[in-house]
């Protein structure tokens, strides 16, 4: 449980860094081209709304490897 909480806090911090306009979502434009999330954007965008939520990023992180 403690590891999961630490992982979530780490994901939240990294998400906040990437969320330049602070709207609670990551757009393709906010992500550096070389970033893993940018490269797999459509696969991580589970609901197809052209933006990534914290929940989508956390789910992707749980299924693969941590975001950088």
PyMOL Python script that loads the backbone (N, CA, C, O; Angstrom):
from pymol import cmd

cmd.read_pdbstr("""\
ATOM      1  N   UNK A   1       0.823  -1.194   0.000  1.00  0.00           N
ATOM      2  CA  UNK A   1       0.000   0.000   0.000  1.00  0.00           C
ATOM      3  C   UNK A   1       0.866   1.255   0.000  1.00  0.00           C
ATOM      4  O   UNK A   1       0.585   2.196  -0.742  1.00  0.00           O
ATOM      5  N   UNK A   2       1.915   1.283   0.822  1.00  0.00           N
ATOM      6  CA  UNK A   2       2.790   2.447   0.893  1.00  0.00           C
ATOM      7  C   UNK A   2       3.465   2.689  -0.449  1.00  0.00           C
ATOM      8  O   UNK A   2       3.559   3.834  -0.892  1.00  0.00           O
ATOM      9  N   UNK A   3       3.943   1.620  -1.110  1.00  0.00           N
ATOM     10  CA  UNK A   3       4.584   1.764  -2.412  1.00  0.00           C
ATOM     11  C   UNK A   3       3.602   2.334  -3.423  1.00  0.00           C
ATOM     12  O   UNK A   3       3.973   3.206  -4.209  1.00  0.00           O
ATOM     13  N   UNK A   4       2.364   1.865  -3.424  1.00  0.00           N
ATOM     14  CA  UNK A   4       1.364   2.371  -4.358  1.00  0.00           C
ATOM     15  C   UNK A   4       1.119   3.858  -4.134  1.00  0.00           C
ATOM     16  O   UNK A   4       0.991   4.619  -5.094  1.00  0.00           O
ATOM     17  N   UNK A   5       1.053   4.274  -2.871  1.00  0.00           N
ATOM     18  CA  UNK A   5       0.819   5.679  -2.566  1.00  0.00           C
ATOM     19  C   UNK A   5       1.999   6.517  -3.039  1.00  0.00           C
ATOM     20  O   UNK A   5       1.802   7.594  -3.600  1.00  0.00           O
ATOM     21  N   UNK A   6       3.220   6.042  -2.823  1.00  0.00           N
ATOM     22  CA  UNK A   6       4.405   6.761  -3.271  1.00  0.00           C
ATOM     23  C   UNK A   6       4.425   6.845  -4.792  1.00  0.00           C
ATOM     24  O   UNK A   6       4.756   7.891  -5.351  1.00  0.00           O
ATOM     25  N   UNK A   7       4.070   5.747  -5.467  1.00  0.00           N
ATOM     26  CA  UNK A   7       4.019   5.752  -6.920  1.00  0.00           C
ATOM     27  C   UNK A   7       2.997   6.764  -7.417  1.00  0.00           C
ATOM     28  O   UNK A   7       3.271   7.507  -8.359  1.00  0.00           O
ATOM     29  N   UNK A   8       1.833   6.801  -6.802  1.00  0.00           N
ATOM     30  CA  UNK A   8       0.798   7.745  -7.209  1.00  0.00           C
ATOM     31  C   UNK A   8       1.255   9.178  -6.985  1.00  0.00           C
ATOM     32  O   UNK A   8       1.019  10.042  -7.830  1.00  0.00           O
ATOM     33  N   UNK A   9       1.895   9.436  -5.874  1.00  0.00           N
ATOM     34  CA  UNK A   9       2.410  10.781  -5.610  1.00  0.00           C
ATOM     35  C   UNK A   9       3.452  11.169  -6.649  1.00  0.00           C
ATOM     36  O   UNK A   9       3.498  12.318  -7.087  1.00  0.00           O
ATOM     37  N   UNK A  10       4.288  10.216  -7.043  1.00  0.00           N
ATOM     38  CA  UNK A  10       5.303  10.465  -8.065  1.00  0.00           C
ATOM     39  C   UNK A  10       4.644  10.755  -9.414  1.00  0.00           C
ATOM     40  O   UNK A  10       5.056  11.673 -10.123  1.00  0.00           O
ATOM     41  N   UNK A  11       3.631   9.982  -9.764  1.00  0.00           N
ATOM     42  CA  UNK A  11       2.900  10.188 -11.014  1.00  0.00           C
ATOM     43  C   UNK A  11       2.226  11.560 -10.999  1.00  0.00           C
ATOM     44  O   UNK A  11       2.281  12.288 -11.990  1.00  0.00           O
ATOM     45  N   UNK A  12       1.597  11.912  -9.888  1.00  0.00           N
ATOM     46  CA  UNK A  12       0.926  13.208  -9.779  1.00  0.00           C
ATOM     47  C   UNK A  12       1.922  14.356  -9.960  1.00  0.00           C
ATOM     48  O   UNK A  12       1.621  15.336 -10.642  1.00  0.00           O
ATOM     49  N   UNK A  13       3.094  14.239  -9.359  1.00  0.00           N
ATOM     50  CA  UNK A  13       4.104  15.287  -9.469  1.00  0.00           C
ATOM     51  C   UNK A  13       4.595  15.420 -10.905  1.00  0.00           C
ATOM     52  O   UNK A  13       4.726  16.532 -11.417  1.00  0.00           O
ATOM     53  N   UNK A  14       4.863  14.302 -11.551  1.00  0.00           N
ATOM     54  CA  UNK A  14       5.332  14.340 -12.937  1.00  0.00           C
ATOM     55  C   UNK A  14       4.234  14.853 -13.866  1.00  0.00           C
ATOM     56  O   UNK A  14       4.507  15.600 -14.805  1.00  0.00           O
ATOM     57  N   UNK A  15       3.006  14.453 -13.601  1.00  0.00           N
ATOM     58  CA  UNK A  15       1.864  14.923 -14.399  1.00  0.00           C
ATOM     59  C   UNK A  15       1.748  16.443 -14.283  1.00  0.00           C
ATOM     60  O   UNK A  15       1.565  17.133 -15.286  1.00  0.00           O
ATOM     61  N   UNK A  16       1.853  16.954 -13.075  1.00  0.00           N
ATOM     62  CA  UNK A  16       1.744  18.403 -12.843  1.00  0.00           C
ATOM     63  C   UNK A  16       2.848  19.164 -13.571  1.00  0.00           C
ATOM     64  O   UNK A  16       2.608  20.255 -14.088  1.00  0.00           O
ATOM     65  N   UNK A  17       4.046  18.602 -13.616  1.00  0.00           N
ATOM     66  CA  UNK A  17       5.143  19.236 -14.347  1.00  0.00           C
ATOM     67  C   UNK A  17       4.831  19.335 -15.837  1.00  0.00           C
ATOM     68  O   UNK A  17       5.124  20.346 -16.475  1.00  0.00           O
ATOM     69  N   UNK A  18       4.240  18.287 -16.380  1.00  0.00           N
ATOM     70  CA  UNK A  18       3.938  18.252 -17.814  1.00  0.00           C
ATOM     71  C   UNK A  18       2.710  19.091 -18.170  1.00  0.00           C
ATOM     72  O   UNK A  18       2.593  19.577 -19.295  1.00  0.00           O
ATOM     73  N   UNK A  19       1.806  19.259 -17.223  1.00  0.00           N
ATOM     74  CA  UNK A  19       0.550  19.991 -17.458  1.00  0.00           C
ATOM     75  C   UNK A  19       0.828  21.495 -17.387  1.00  0.00           C
ATOM     76  O   UNK A  19       0.513  22.151 -16.394  1.00  0.00           O
ATOM     77  N   UNK A  20       1.419  22.023 -18.451  1.00  0.00           N
ATOM     78  CA  UNK A  20       1.871  23.414 -18.461  1.00  0.00           C
ATOM     79  C   UNK A  20       0.742  24.427 -18.284  1.00  0.00           C
ATOM     80  O   UNK A  20       0.948  25.470 -17.663  1.00  0.00           O
ATOM     81  N   UNK A  21      -0.444  24.141 -18.816  1.00  0.00           N
ATOM     82  CA  UNK A  21      -1.550  25.107 -18.670  1.00  0.00           C
ATOM     83  C   UNK A  21      -2.407  24.823 -17.435  1.00  0.00           C
ATOM     84  O   UNK A  21      -3.395  25.515 -17.187  1.00  0.00           O
ATOM     85  N   UNK A  22      -2.025  23.807 -16.667  1.00  0.00           N
ATOM     86  CA  UNK A  22      -2.672  23.481 -15.390  1.00  0.00           C
ATOM     87  C   UNK A  22      -4.184  23.273 -15.512  1.00  0.00           C
ATOM     88  O   UNK A  22      -4.949  23.682 -14.639  1.00  0.00           O
ATOM     89  N   UNK A  23      -4.608  22.625 -16.622  1.00  0.00           N
ATOM     90  CA  UNK A  23      -6.039  22.363 -16.795  1.00  0.00           C
ATOM     91  C   UNK A  23      -6.440  20.960 -16.325  1.00  0.00           C
ATOM     92  O   UNK A  23      -7.605  20.575 -16.432  1.00  0.00           O
ATOM     93  N   UNK A  24      -5.482  20.208 -15.813  1.00  0.00           N
ATOM     94  CA  UNK A  24      -5.780  18.873 -15.322  1.00  0.00           C
ATOM     95  C   UNK A  24      -5.707  17.789 -16.386  1.00  0.00           C
ATOM     96  O   UNK A  24      -6.057  16.637 -16.131  1.00  0.00           O
ATOM     97  N   UNK A  25      -5.255  18.155 -17.572  1.00  0.00           N
ATOM     98  CA  UNK A  25      -5.115  17.209 -18.683  1.00  0.00           C
ATOM     99  C   UNK A  25      -3.812  17.489 -19.412  1.00  0.00           C
ATOM    100  O   UNK A  25      -3.277  18.596 -19.359  1.00  0.00           O
ATOM    101  N   UNK A  26      -3.314  16.470 -20.091  1.00  0.00           N
ATOM    102  CA  UNK A  26      -2.147  16.647 -20.940  1.00  0.00           C
ATOM    103  C   UNK A  26      -2.583  16.571 -22.389  1.00  0.00           C
ATOM    104  O   UNK A  26      -3.203  15.597 -22.814  1.00  0.00           O
ATOM    105  N   UNK A  27      -2.256  17.598 -23.137  1.00  0.00           N
ATOM    106  CA  UNK A  27      -2.518  17.582 -24.575  1.00  0.00           C
ATOM    107  C   UNK A  27      -1.252  17.114 -25.277  1.00  0.00           C
ATOM    108  O   UNK A  27      -0.172  17.105 -24.686  1.00  0.00           O
ATOM    109  N   UNK A  28      -1.386  16.732 -26.518  1.00  0.00           N
ATOM    110  CA  UNK A  28      -0.234  16.320 -27.314  1.00  0.00           C
ATOM    111  C   UNK A  28       0.784  17.463 -27.385  1.00  0.00           C
ATOM    112  O   UNK A  28       1.991  17.219 -27.373  1.00  0.00           O
ATOM    113  N   UNK A  29       0.304  18.699 -27.459  1.00  0.00           N
ATOM    114  CA  UNK A  29       1.189  19.866 -27.568  1.00  0.00           C
ATOM    115  C   UNK A  29       2.013  20.103 -26.304  1.00  0.00           C
ATOM    116  O   UNK A  29       3.099  20.678 -26.378  1.00  0.00           O
ATOM    117  N   UNK A  30       1.516  19.672 -25.150  1.00  0.00           N
ATOM    118  CA  UNK A  30       2.236  19.885 -23.896  1.00  0.00           C
ATOM    119  C   UNK A  30       3.392  18.908 -23.711  1.00  0.00           C
ATOM    120  O   UNK A  30       4.295  19.152 -22.911  1.00  0.00           O
ATOM    121  N   UNK A  31       3.363  17.826 -24.436  1.00  0.00           N
ATOM    122  CA  UNK A  31       4.363  16.778 -24.249  1.00  0.00           C
ATOM    123  C   UNK A  31       5.533  16.952 -25.210  1.00  0.00           C
ATOM    124  O   UNK A  31       5.321  17.199 -26.397  1.00  0.00           O
ATOM    125  N   UNK A  32       6.762  16.827 -24.717  1.00  0.00           N
ATOM    126  CA  UNK A  32       7.909  16.829 -25.623  1.00  0.00           C
ATOM    127  C   UNK A  32       7.793  15.647 -26.599  1.00  0.00           C
ATOM    128  O   UNK A  32       7.315  14.575 -26.229  1.00  0.00           O
ATOM    129  N   UNK A  33       8.225  15.851 -27.820  1.00  0.00           N
ATOM    130  CA  UNK A  33       8.098  14.819 -28.862  1.00  0.00           C
ATOM    131  C   UNK A  33       8.745  13.511 -28.439  1.00  0.00           C
ATOM    132  O   UNK A  33       8.227  12.438 -28.747  1.00  0.00           O
ATOM    133  N   UNK A  34       9.866  13.585 -27.741  1.00  0.00           N
ATOM    134  CA  UNK A  34      10.594  12.378 -27.359  1.00  0.00           C
ATOM    135  C   UNK A  34      10.027  11.691 -26.116  1.00  0.00           C
ATOM    136  O   UNK A  34      10.493  10.613 -25.748  1.00  0.00           O
ATOM    137  N   UNK A  35       9.050  12.284 -25.477  1.00  0.00           N
ATOM    138  CA  UNK A  35       8.471  11.718 -24.254  1.00  0.00           C
ATOM    139  C   UNK A  35       7.675  10.450 -24.571  1.00  0.00           C
ATOM    140  O   UNK A  35       6.996  10.376 -25.595  1.00  0.00           O
ATOM    141  N   UNK A  36       7.763   9.477 -23.704  1.00  0.00           N
ATOM    142  CA  UNK A  36       7.044   8.216 -23.881  1.00  0.00           C
ATOM    143  C   UNK A  36       5.552   8.428 -24.076  1.00  0.00           C
ATOM    144  O   UNK A  36       4.945   7.795 -24.939  1.00  0.00           O
ATOM    145  N   UNK A  37       4.950   9.315 -23.283  1.00  0.00           N
ATOM    146  CA  UNK A  37       3.512   9.561 -23.417  1.00  0.00           C
ATOM    147  C   UNK A  37       3.173  10.168 -24.772  1.00  0.00           C
ATOM    148  O   UNK A  37       2.101   9.911 -25.320  1.00  0.00           O
ATOM    149  N   UNK A  38       4.071  10.963 -25.307  1.00  0.00           N
ATOM    150  CA  UNK A  38       3.848  11.542 -26.626  1.00  0.00           C
ATOM    151  C   UNK A  38       3.873  10.458 -27.697  1.00  0.00           C
ATOM    152  O   UNK A  38       3.062  10.465 -28.622  1.00  0.00           O
ATOM    153  N   UNK A  39       4.803   9.539 -27.562  1.00  0.00           N
ATOM    154  CA  UNK A  39       4.967   8.469 -28.534  1.00  0.00           C
ATOM    155  C   UNK A  39       3.794   7.497 -28.532  1.00  0.00           C
ATOM    156  O   UNK A  39       3.466   6.924 -29.570  1.00  0.00           O
ATOM    157  N   UNK A  40       3.163   7.307 -27.385  1.00  0.00           N
ATOM    158  CA  UNK A  40       2.043   6.359 -27.254  1.00  0.00           C
ATOM    159  C   UNK A  40       0.740   7.068 -26.892  1.00  0.00           C
ATOM    160  O   UNK A  40      -0.146   6.473 -26.280  1.00  0.00           O
ATOM    161  N   UNK A  41       0.628   8.328 -27.269  1.00  0.00           N
ATOM    162  CA  UNK A  41      -0.494   9.164 -26.858  1.00  0.00           C
ATOM    163  C   UNK A  41      -1.845   8.502 -27.125  1.00  0.00           C
ATOM    164  O   UNK A  41      -2.676   8.414 -26.221  1.00  0.00           O
ATOM    165  N   UNK A  42      -2.074   8.039 -28.344  1.00  0.00           N
ATOM    166  CA  UNK A  42      -3.382   7.474 -28.696  1.00  0.00           C
ATOM    167  C   UNK A  42      -3.680   6.191 -27.932  1.00  0.00           C
ATOM    168  O   UNK A  42      -4.843   5.887 -27.666  1.00  0.00           O
ATOM    169  N   UNK A  43      -2.656   5.442 -27.580  1.00  0.00           N
ATOM    170  CA  UNK A  43      -2.855   4.219 -26.801  1.00  0.00           C
ATOM    171  C   UNK A  43      -3.187   4.523 -25.347  1.00  0.00           C
ATOM    172  O   UNK A  43      -3.937   3.783 -24.711  1.00  0.00           O
ATOM    173  N   UNK A  44      -2.633   5.606 -24.821  1.00  0.00           N
ATOM    174  CA  UNK A  44      -2.875   5.995 -23.430  1.00  0.00           C
ATOM    175  C   UNK A  44      -4.203   6.738 -23.295  1.00  0.00           C
ATOM    176  O   UNK A  44      -4.822   6.711 -22.231  1.00  0.00           O
ATOM    177  N   UNK A  45      -4.639   7.392 -24.353  1.00  0.00           N
ATOM    178  CA  UNK A  45      -5.900   8.136 -24.372  1.00  0.00           C
ATOM    179  C   UNK A  45      -7.064   7.143 -24.494  1.00  0.00           C
ATOM    180  O   UNK A  45      -7.679   7.011 -25.552  1.00  0.00           O
ATOM    181  N   UNK A  46      -7.345   6.459 -23.398  1.00  0.00           N
ATOM    182  CA  UNK A  46      -8.330   5.372 -23.393  1.00  0.00           C
ATOM    183  C   UNK A  46      -9.731   5.808 -23.816  1.00  0.00           C
ATOM    184  O   UNK A  46     -10.454   5.035 -24.445  1.00  0.00           O
ATOM    185  N   UNK A  47     -10.120   7.037 -23.480  1.00  0.00           N
ATOM    186  CA  UNK A  47     -11.469   7.478 -23.826  1.00  0.00           C
ATOM    187  C   UNK A  47     -11.536   8.235 -25.155  1.00  0.00           C
ATOM    188  O   UNK A  47     -12.617   8.638 -25.585  1.00  0.00           O
ATOM    189  N   UNK A  48     -10.393   8.426 -25.803  1.00  0.00           N
ATOM    190  CA  UNK A  48     -10.365   9.026 -27.122  1.00  0.00           C
ATOM    191  C   UNK A  48     -10.715  10.497 -27.198  1.00  0.00           C
ATOM    192  O   UNK A  48     -11.140  10.976 -28.249  1.00  0.00           O
ATOM    193  N   UNK A  49     -10.541  11.232 -26.087  1.00  0.00           N
ATOM    194  CA  UNK A  49     -10.916  12.651 -26.090  1.00  0.00           C
ATOM    195  C   UNK A  49      -9.771  13.588 -26.481  1.00  0.00           C
ATOM    196  O   UNK A  49      -9.887  14.805 -26.339  1.00  0.00           O
ATOM    197  N   UNK A  50      -8.678  13.028 -26.968  1.00  0.00           N
ATOM    198  CA  UNK A  50      -7.517  13.800 -27.447  1.00  0.00           C
ATOM    199  C   UNK A  50      -6.769  14.533 -26.338  1.00  0.00           C
ATOM    200  O   UNK A  50      -6.079  15.521 -26.587  1.00  0.00           O
ATOM    201  N   UNK A  51      -6.915  14.036 -25.112  1.00  0.00           N
ATOM    202  CA  UNK A  51      -6.173  14.572 -23.979  1.00  0.00           C
ATOM    203  C   UNK A  51      -6.024  13.452 -22.953  1.00  0.00           C
ATOM    204  O   UNK A  51      -6.835  12.528 -22.896  1.00  0.00           O
ATOM    205  N   UNK A  52      -4.984  13.554 -22.156  1.00  0.00           N
ATOM    206  CA  UNK A  52      -4.709  12.526 -21.157  1.00  0.00           C
ATOM    207  C   UNK A  52      -5.051  13.044 -19.771  1.00  0.00           C
ATOM    208  O   UNK A  52      -4.609  14.119 -19.366  1.00  0.00           O
ATOM    209  N   UNK A  53      -5.835  12.273 -19.059  1.00  0.00           N
ATOM    210  CA  UNK A  53      -6.157  12.602 -17.673  1.00  0.00           C
ATOM    211  C   UNK A  53      -5.130  11.942 -16.760  1.00  0.00           C
ATOM    212  O   UNK A  53      -4.380  11.064 -17.187  1.00  0.00           O
ATOM    213  N   UNK A  54      -5.102  12.362 -15.525  1.00  0.00           N
ATOM    214  CA  UNK A  54      -4.225  11.732 -14.543  1.00  0.00           C
ATOM    215  C   UNK A  54      -4.570  10.253 -14.414  1.00  0.00           C
ATOM    216  O   UNK A  54      -3.674   9.418 -14.293  1.00  0.00           O
ATOM    217  N   UNK A  55      -5.853   9.921 -14.438  1.00  0.00           N
ATOM    218  CA  UNK A  55      -6.269   8.520 -14.320  1.00  0.00           C
ATOM    219  C   UNK A  55      -5.738   7.684 -15.483  1.00  0.00           C
ATOM    220  O   UNK A  55      -5.289   6.556 -15.280  1.00  0.00           O
ATOM    221  N   UNK A  56      -5.787   8.228 -16.695  1.00  0.00           N
ATOM    222  CA  UNK A  56      -5.271   7.493 -17.857  1.00  0.00           C
ATOM    223  C   UNK A  56      -3.763   7.282 -17.746  1.00  0.00           C
ATOM    224  O   UNK A  56      -3.257   6.200 -18.044  1.00  0.00           O
ATOM    225  N   UNK A  57      -3.055   8.315 -17.320  1.00  0.00           N
ATOM    226  CA  UNK A  57      -1.610   8.213 -17.176  1.00  0.00           C
ATOM    227  C   UNK A  57      -1.260   7.217 -16.073  1.00  0.00           C
ATOM    228  O   UNK A  57      -0.335   6.420 -16.229  1.00  0.00           O
ATOM    229  N   UNK A  58      -1.990   7.256 -14.963  1.00  0.00           N
ATOM    230  CA  UNK A  58      -1.739   6.323 -13.865  1.00  0.00           C
ATOM    231  C   UNK A  58      -2.027   4.888 -14.296  1.00  0.00           C
ATOM    232  O   UNK A  58      -1.280   3.977 -13.940  1.00  0.00           O
ATOM    233  N   UNK A  59      -3.092   4.675 -15.054  1.00  0.00           N
ATOM    234  CA  UNK A  59      -3.417   3.329 -15.536  1.00  0.00           C
ATOM    235  C   UNK A  59      -2.335   2.839 -16.482  1.00  0.00           C
ATOM    236  O   UNK A  59      -1.905   1.688 -16.399  1.00  0.00           O
ATOM    237  N   UNK A  60      -1.898   3.703 -17.374  1.00  0.00           N
ATOM    238  CA  UNK A  60      -0.814   3.343 -18.294  1.00  0.00           C
ATOM    239  C   UNK A  60       0.449   3.004 -17.510  1.00  0.00           C
ATOM    240  O   UNK A  60       1.134   2.028 -17.816  1.00  0.00           O
ATOM    241  N   UNK A  61       0.751   3.804 -16.512  1.00  0.00           N
ATOM    242  CA  UNK A  61       1.925   3.580 -15.677  1.00  0.00           C
ATOM    243  C   UNK A  61       1.851   2.217 -14.980  1.00  0.00           C
ATOM    244  O   UNK A  61       2.849   1.503 -14.886  1.00  0.00           O
ATOM    245  N   UNK A  62       0.674   1.873 -14.502  1.00  0.00           N
ATOM    246  CA  UNK A  62       0.493   0.588 -13.809  1.00  0.00           C
ATOM    247  C   UNK A  62       0.663  -0.590 -14.766  1.00  0.00           C
ATOM    248  O   UNK A  62       1.141  -1.652 -14.368  1.00  0.00           O
ATOM    249  N   UNK A  63       0.273  -0.404 -16.024  1.00  0.00           N
ATOM    250  CA  UNK A  63       0.348  -1.480 -17.010  1.00  0.00           C
ATOM    251  C   UNK A  63       1.718  -1.615 -17.640  1.00  0.00           C
ATOM    252  O   UNK A  63       2.075  -2.698 -18.104  1.00  0.00           O
ATOM    253  N   UNK A  64       2.497  -0.537 -17.669  1.00  0.00           N
ATOM    254  CA  UNK A  64       3.784  -0.567 -18.350  1.00  0.00           C
ATOM    255  C   UNK A  64       4.877  -0.161 -17.399  1.00  0.00           C
ATOM    256  O   UNK A  64       5.120  -0.823 -16.390  1.00  0.00           O
ATOM    257  N   UNK A  65       5.533   0.926 -17.723  1.00  0.00           N
ATOM    258  CA  UNK A  65       6.601   1.423 -16.872  1.00  0.00           C
ATOM    259  C   UNK A  65       6.318   2.862 -16.473  1.00  0.00           C
ATOM    260  O   UNK A  65       5.513   3.535 -17.116  1.00  0.00           O
ATOM    261  N   UNK A  66       6.969   3.341 -15.422  1.00  0.00           N
ATOM    262  CA  UNK A  66       6.705   4.690 -14.942  1.00  0.00           C
ATOM    263  C   UNK A  66       7.005   5.760 -15.984  1.00  0.00           C
ATOM    264  O   UNK A  66       7.882   5.590 -16.831  1.00  0.00           O
ATOM    265  N   UNK A  67       6.271   6.858 -15.914  1.00  0.00           N
ATOM    266  CA  UNK A  67       6.537   7.972 -16.807  1.00  0.00           C
ATOM    267  C   UNK A  67       7.826   8.657 -16.365  1.00  0.00           C
ATOM    268  O   UNK A  67       8.172   8.643 -15.184  1.00  0.00           O
ATOM    269  N   UNK A  68       8.508   9.236 -17.290  1.00  0.00           N
ATOM    270  CA  UNK A  68       9.766   9.932 -16.991  1.00  0.00           C
ATOM    271  C   UNK A  68       9.525  11.413 -16.861  1.00  0.00           C
ATOM    272  O   UNK A  68      10.462  12.171 -16.611  1.00  0.00           O
TER     273      UNK A  68
END
""", "prot")
cmd.dss("prot")
cmd.show_as("cartoon", "prot")
cmd.util.cbc("prot")
cmd.orient("prot")
